[in-house]
Structures are given as C-alpha cells and as structure tokens.
C-alpha cells in the first residue's frame, strides 16, 4: 500500500499545482504534452505484485449497454422507452455519446492489457496506440464533455426552477471531473516517452491509466444519472416541447463552440439509442444553414477524426 500511496500523493500534488493555474475551462489546446507536468513513479520493481493487486481491486470493468427493442442504451435511469418524454430524449441525446465513449476507452485499455506481454517489442507497438488515445481523448472527448456541461450551466440551468443547492451540486461535480481529467493527462508522459522504463513497469503504468479512466467512468455515470433524474422533470415542468424547441434549442445551438465535434456526435449516436426516427427528429431541429454545414463539413470531419477511433 505504501508504494501506491506514494505515487498517488505525488500525482495529487502535481494535479493541485496544475489545476490551480488553469481557468475553469480546459481547452484541448491547453492539454498538450509540453504543458502536462510529469507524473513521477517510484521504482516499482519491488512492489509490482502489491500494486497490481490494489489496482485490480479498484478497477471494476464498465458494464455494456442494455438492449431494448433493437436500441442500445447505457443510461440506467432512462433505459425504459415508455418513460421517454421529449426532455428525456433531449438528455439522452447529450449523455449517450459520453457513456459510449467511456465504454470504448475502457475496452481499448482492457484489450491492450490482455493482449500485451512484458517484452519491449510488444510495449513499443502499444505505445503508439496509447499516444493516439491521448490525442483523441484531449482533442475530442474532453472538448465534448466540457462543452455540454458549459451549455447546460449557461443556458439550461438558469431557466429551471430548481433549488440553488441542487444547481450548485450539478456545477460542483465538474470541478472534481476536471481534476480527474488533469490527472489522466499526467500519465501521458509516463506512457509515451520511449524507453523511459522497462516493459513490465510500462504495463503497470498502463494499468494505472485504466484504473483512472474507470474512476472517471464511475464519477461521470453517477453525475449524468443524477442530472437525468433532476433535469428531466424540471425541463418538462418549465417548458412545453414546442416552446423548448422554438426558444431554447436555438440558444443552446449558438452556445456550442465545437459544432463539428458536438453536433454530429449527438446526431450519429441518436440512431443507436433511438433509431432512425429519433435521428431525423434531432437533425430536424438544426437551423437551415446548420443542416448544410452538417452534411458537407461537420459530419465528414466527425467520421474521419472522432468516429474512426471508436
């Protein structure tokens, strides 16, 4: 336990130092390797078995989606299609891409662990894949995750009749999530510097990354579930579907910065959880000019850069 605690204390100190210098917003460009403090790992040779045991105990696999009438749904709160109000479908549209991405990341790291061997030739081949993972994680997943939260915080929450402590809880959990994202970034240098350690130590660092991703997974699943329980009813009470689409959707759309990442991610994933009918419905909410941009620019960009990795 002392080895794990030592590594965690060092990482936490560096996370606190790096997070304190960040603005509330973490842009992908701010998460470059050069700006990521190096995570310092102790010599793990002696305590490898102890650390592996501790990691395996806290590293619980992410459950797959449930299947309902041909749809694949990760949400535990809104899995029953009979409960799908217009507000429930709005929240599913935003949340399911996050849950699916977390599932894909978990499976990638799980397969990397199971297929690798503690020899340099295997870990060198994996190293390039892990480097690609970090690029995708920073440039697209973090961008989508923080963007959807910012839009809710700026546009949606102020219009809902919820107790202030409830609204504050929704906002506060993302301070924790941002720290988790920063901590995951810290592992990049430890994993993506060739020849920095032995093959067995590199695989152990990969296991640490997997454990951190699973902790993020659990935290996000919990946060999204709480939002679905809270916001679904509050949205239905505050707006009719027609009023929401007429007055709120345009404001939400304008607030989305990275449209070429966020918009097609929502639209493309909606076909998986809601079928073609739901996908057409979401596409129909786009402004006229945005429909053109979606077909000609945003969707091709998404397929070639974001979806190709999943």
C-alpha positions as CSV (number, residue, x, y, z in Angstrom):
1,X,0.0,0.0,0.0
2,X,2.9,2.4,0.7
3,X,4.1,2.3,-2.9
4,X,0.6,3.1,-4.3
5,X,0.1,5.9,-1.7
6,X,3.5,7.4,-2.6
7,X,2.6,7.5,-6.3
8,X,-0.9,8.9,-5.6
9,X,0.4,11.6,-3.3
10,X,2.9,12.8,-5.8
11,X,0.4,12.8,-8.6
12,X,-2.2,14.6,-6.4
13,X,0.3,17.4,-5.5
14,X,1.1,17.9,-9.2
15,X,-2.6,17.9,-10.1
16,X,-3.3,20.5,-7.5
17,X,-0.5,22.7,-8.8
18,X,-1.6,22.4,-12.4
19,X,-5.3,22.8,-11.8
20,X,-4.7,25.9,-9.8
21,X,-3.1,27.6,-12.8
22,X,-5.9,26.6,-15.2
23,X,-9.0,28.6,-15.9
24,X,-12.3,26.9,-15.2
25,X,-12.2,25.8,-18.9
26,X,-9.8,23.2,-20.1
27,X,-9.4,23.5,-23.8
28,X,-7.8,20.7,-25.8
29,X,-5.0,23.0,-26.8
30,X,-4.2,23.6,-23.2
31,X,-3.7,19.9,-22.5
32,X,-0.6,19.5,-24.7
33,X,2.1,17.2,-23.6
34,X,4.5,20.1,-23.1
35,X,2.2,21.7,-20.5
36,X,1.5,18.4,-18.7
37,X,3.5,18.0,-15.5
38,X,5.3,14.7,-15.5
39,X,3.9,12.1,-13.2
40,X,6.7,10.7,-11.1
41,X,6.6,6.9,-10.5
42,X,8.7,5.3,-7.8
43,X,10.8,2.2,-8.7
44,X,8.0,-0.3,-8.9
45,X,10.1,-3.5,-9.3
46,X,9.8,-4.5,-5.6
47,X,6.1,-3.7,-5.1
48,X,4.7,-4.7,-8.5
49,X,2.6,-7.5,-7.2
50,X,1.2,-5.4,-4.3
51,X,0.3,-2.5,-6.6
52,X,-1.2,-4.8,-9.3
53,X,-3.4,-6.4,-6.6
54,X,-4.6,-3.0,-5.3
55,X,-5.3,-1.7,-8.9
56,X,-7.3,-4.9,-9.8
57,X,-9.4,-4.5,-6.7
58,X,-10.5,-0.9,-7.5
59,X,-10.6,-1.4,-11.3
60,X,-14.1,-2.8,-12.0
61,X,-15.0,-3.3,-15.7
62,X,-17.5,-0.9,-17.2
63,X,-20.8,-2.6,-18.0
64,X,-22.0,-2.8,-21.6
65,X,-25.2,-1.1,-22.8
66,X,-28.6,-2.7,-22.4
67,X,-30.6,-3.7,-25.4
68,X,-34.3,-2.6,-25.7
69,X,-36.2,-3.2,-28.9
70,X,-33.1,-3.0,-31.1
71,X,-31.7,0.1,-29.3
72,X,-28.5,0.1,-27.3
73,X,-28.8,2.3,-24.2
74,X,-26.2,3.0,-21.5
75,X,-28.4,5.1,-19.2
76,X,-29.7,3.3,-16.1
77,X,-32.3,6.0,-15.5
78,X,-33.8,6.4,-18.9
79,X,-33.5,2.8,-20.3
80,X,-37.3,2.3,-20.5
81,X,-38.6,3.7,-23.7
82,X,-42.0,4.1,-22.2
83,X,-40.5,6.8,-20.0
84,X,-39.1,8.8,-22.9
85,X,-40.6,12.3,-22.7
86,X,-39.3,15.0,-25.0
87,X,-37.0,16.1,-22.2
88,X,-35.7,12.6,-21.5
89,X,-34.8,12.2,-25.2
90,X,-33.0,15.6,-25.1
91,X,-30.9,14.4,-22.2
92,X,-30.2,11.0,-23.7
93,X,-29.0,12.8,-26.9
94,X,-26.4,14.6,-24.9
95,X,-25.4,11.9,-22.5
96,X,-25.3,8.7,-24.5
97,X,-22.2,9.8,-26.6
98,X,-20.3,10.4,-23.3
99,X,-21.2,7.0,-21.9
100,X,-20.4,5.2,-25.2
101,X,-17.0,6.9,-25.4
102,X,-16.2,5.9,-21.9
103,X,-17.1,2.3,-22.7
104,X,-14.9,2.3,-25.8
105,X,-12.0,3.7,-23.9
106,X,-12.4,1.1,-21.2
107,X,-12.5,-1.7,-23.8
108,X,-9.4,-0.3,-25.6
109,X,-7.4,-0.3,-22.4
110,X,-8.7,-3.7,-21.3
111,X,-7.7,-5.3,-24.6
112,X,-4.3,-3.6,-24.5
113,X,-3.7,-5.2,-21.1
114,X,-4.9,-8.6,-22.1
115,X,-3.1,-8.8,-25.5
116,X,0.2,-7.4,-24.3
117,X,3.3,-9.2,-23.0
118,X,6.0,-7.7,-20.7
119,X,8.6,-7.5,-23.6
120,X,9.8,-4.4,-25.3
121,X,8.6,-5.3,-28.8
122,X,5.0,-5.6,-27.6
123,X,5.0,-2.4,-25.4
124,X,6.6,-0.3,-28.2
125,X,3.8,-1.3,-30.6
126,X,1.3,-0.4,-27.9
127,X,3.0,2.9,-27.2
128,X,1.9,4.5,-30.5
129,X,-1.7,3.4,-29.9
130,X,-1.7,4.9,-26.4
131,X,-0.3,8.1,-27.8
132,X,-3.2,8.2,-30.3
133,X,-5.5,7.5,-27.5
134,X,-4.3,10.6,-25.6
135,X,-4.6,12.8,-28.6
136,X,-8.2,11.6,-29.2
137,X,-9.0,12.0,-25.5
138,X,-7.8,15.6,-25.3
139,X,-8.9,16.9,-28.7
140,X,-12.4,15.3,-28.9
141,X,-13.7,13.6,-25.7
142,X,-12.6,16.4,-23.3
143,X,-14.0,19.0,-25.8
144,X,-17.4,17.3,-26.0
145,X,-17.6,16.6,-22.2
146,X,-16.8,20.1,-21.1
147,X,-18.8,21.8,-23.8
148,X,-22.1,20.0,-23.0
149,X,-21.6,21.0,-19.3
150,X,-20.9,24.6,-20.2
151,X,-24.1,24.8,-22.3
152,X,-26.2,23.4,-19.5
153,X,-24.7,25.7,-17.0
154,X,-25.0,28.9,-19.2
155,X,-28.3,28.2,-20.9
156,X,-30.4,25.5,-19.3
157,X,-29.9,25.6,-15.5
158,X,-30.7,29.4,-15.1
159,X,-34.1,28.7,-16.7
160,X,-35.1,25.8,-14.5
161,X,-37.0,26.1,-11.2
162,X,-34.6,24.1,-9.0
163,X,-33.3,24.7,-5.5
164,X,-30.0,26.6,-5.6
165,X,-28.1,23.8,-3.8
166,X,-29.3,21.3,-6.4
167,X,-28.0,23.5,-9.2
168,X,-24.7,24.1,-7.3
169,X,-24.2,20.3,-6.9
170,X,-24.5,19.8,-10.7
171,X,-21.9,22.5,-11.2
172,X,-19.6,21.4,-8.4
173,X,-19.2,17.8,-9.6
174,X,-17.4,19.1,-12.7
175,X,-14.7,20.7,-10.6
176,X,-13.9,17.1,-9.5
177,X,-14.2,15.8,-13.0
178,X,-11.8,18.5,-14.3
179,X,-9.2,17.4,-11.7
180,X,-9.7,13.8,-12.9
181,X,-9.1,14.8,-16.5
182,X,-5.9,16.6,-15.5
183,X,-4.7,13.6,-13.5
184,X,-5.3,11.4,-16.6
185,X,-3.3,13.8,-18.7
186,X,-0.4,13.5,-16.2
187,X,0.0,9.8,-17.2
188,X,0.7,10.7,-20.9
189,X,4.4,11.4,-20.4
190,X,4.9,8.4,-18.3
191,X,3.4,6.2,-21.0
192,X,4.5,8.0,-24.2
193,X,8.3,8.5,-23.7
194,X,10.0,5.6,-25.5
195,X,12.5,3.6,-23.4
196,X,11.6,5.5,-20.2
197,X,11.2,2.3,-18.2
198,X,11.1,-1.5,-18.5
199,X,8.3,-3.2,-20.4
200,X,6.8,-4.6,-17.2
201,X,6.8,-1.2,-15.5
202,X,5.3,0.3,-18.6
203,X,2.4,-2.2,-18.5
204,X,1.9,-1.3,-14.8
205,X,1.6,2.3,-15.7
206,X,-1.0,1.4,-18.4
207,X,-2.9,-0.4,-15.6
208,X,-2.8,2.8,-13.6
209,X,-4.3,4.7,-16.6
210,X,-7.0,2.1,-16.9
211,X,-7.8,2.5,-13.2
212,X,-8.0,6.3,-13.5
213,X,-10.3,6.0,-16.6
214,X,-12.6,3.7,-14.7
215,X,-12.8,6.1,-11.8
216,X,-13.7,8.9,-14.3
217,X,-16.3,6.5,-15.7
218,X,-17.9,5.8,-12.4
219,X,-18.0,9.5,-11.5
220,X,-19.5,10.6,-14.8
221,X,-22.1,7.8,-14.9
222,X,-23.2,8.9,-11.4
223,X,-23.2,12.6,-12.4
224,X,-25.2,12.0,-15.6
225,X,-27.7,9.8,-13.8
226,X,-28.3,12.5,-11.2
227,X,-28.8,15.0,-14.0
228,X,-31.3,12.8,-15.7
229,X,-33.3,12.3,-12.5
230,X,-33.2,16.1,-11.7
231,X,-33.3,17.9,-15.1
232,X,-35.9,15.7,-16.9
233,X,-38.7,16.6,-14.6
234,X,-37.6,20.2,-14.2
235,X,-37.5,20.7,-18.0
236,X,-40.9,19.2,-18.5
237,X,-42.3,21.5,-15.8
238,X,-40.7,24.6,-17.2
239,X,-41.4,24.2,-20.9
240,X,-43.7,22.6,-23.4
241,X,-41.8,20.7,-26.2
242,X,-42.8,23.3,-28.7
243,X,-41.6,26.2,-26.6
244,X,-38.3,24.4,-25.8
245,X,-37.6,23.8,-29.5
246,X,-38.6,27.3,-30.5
247,X,-36.9,29.3,-27.9
248,X,-34.3,27.2,-26.0
249,X,-32.8,25.0,-28.7
250,X,-31.6,28.0,-30.8
251,X,-29.8,29.4,-27.7
252,X,-28.3,26.0,-27.0
253,X,-27.1,25.6,-30.6
254,X,-25.4,29.1,-30.5
255,X,-23.7,28.2,-27.3
256,X,-22.0,25.1,-28.7
257,X,-18.5,26.1,-29.7
258,X,-17.0,23.0,-31.3
259,X,-20.0,22.3,-33.6
260,X,-18.1,20.0,-35.9
261,X,-17.4,17.7,-32.9
262,X,-20.5,18.1,-30.7
263,X,-23.4,18.3,-33.2
264,X,-22.6,15.2,-35.3
265,X,-21.6,13.2,-32.2
266,X,-25.2,13.8,-30.9
267,X,-26.9,13.1,-34.2
268,X,-24.9,10.0,-35.1
269,X,-25.3,8.4,-31.7
270,X,-29.0,9.1,-31.6
271,X,-29.5,6.5,-34.3
272,X,-28.1,3.8,-31.9
273,X,-30.2,4.6,-28.9
274,X,-33.3,6.0,-30.6
275,X,-33.3,4.6,-34.2
276,X,-33.7,6.5,-37.5
277,X,-36.8,8.3,-36.3
278,X,-35.0,9.9,-33.4
279,X,-32.0,10.8,-35.6
280,X,-34.3,12.5,-38.1
281,X,-36.0,14.4,-35.3
282,X,-32.7,15.7,-34.0
283,X,-31.5,16.7,-37.4
284,X,-34.8,18.5,-38.0
285,X,-34.0,20.8,-35.0
286,X,-30.9,22.2,-36.7
287,X,-31.2,25.6,-38.3
288,X,-31.3,25.6,-42.1
289,X,-27.7,26.8,-42.6
290,X,-26.6,24.2,-40.0
291,X,-28.1,21.4,-41.9
292,X,-25.9,22.3,-44.9
293,X,-22.8,22.5,-42.7
294,X,-23.7,19.2,-41.0
295,X,-23.9,17.4,-44.4
296,X,-20.9,19.0,-46.0
297,X,-18.5,19.8,-43.2
298,X,-19.3,18.6,-39.7
299,X,-20.3,15.0,-40.3
300,X,-17.4,14.2,-42.6
301,X,-15.0,15.8,-40.1
302,X,-16.6,13.8,-37.3
303,X,-16.5,10.5,-39.2
304,X,-12.8,11.0,-40.2
305,X,-11.5,12.2,-36.9
306,X,-13.7,11.2,-34.0
307,X,-15.8,8.1,-35.0
308,X,-12.9,6.4,-36.8
309,X,-11.2,5.9,-33.5
310,X,-14.2,4.2,-31.9
